[in-house]
Amino acid sequence: MTDWEMTFQQLLDEQVDEVNVPREDFLSVRTILIEKGWLFQVVGEAKHGGVTIYRRNPVTANS
């Protein structure tokens, strides 16, 4: 399991509230989210400068 996988698993397990992903890691993280089937369990908010902040999707949190 990669560091990003562990970080997002903590997000999904509600151990952390959000994950900040820098621009240079965005595509790698998105690939992991798609491969793991986590893409719809999180919501990403793009910020100025390329940082994306991911949080749990409240709509699918219990699905």
Protein Blocks (a to p, Z undefined) as FASTA:
>chain_A
ZZklmmmmmmmnopafbdcddfklmmmmmmmmmmnopmmmpccdddehhiacddddfklm
mZZ
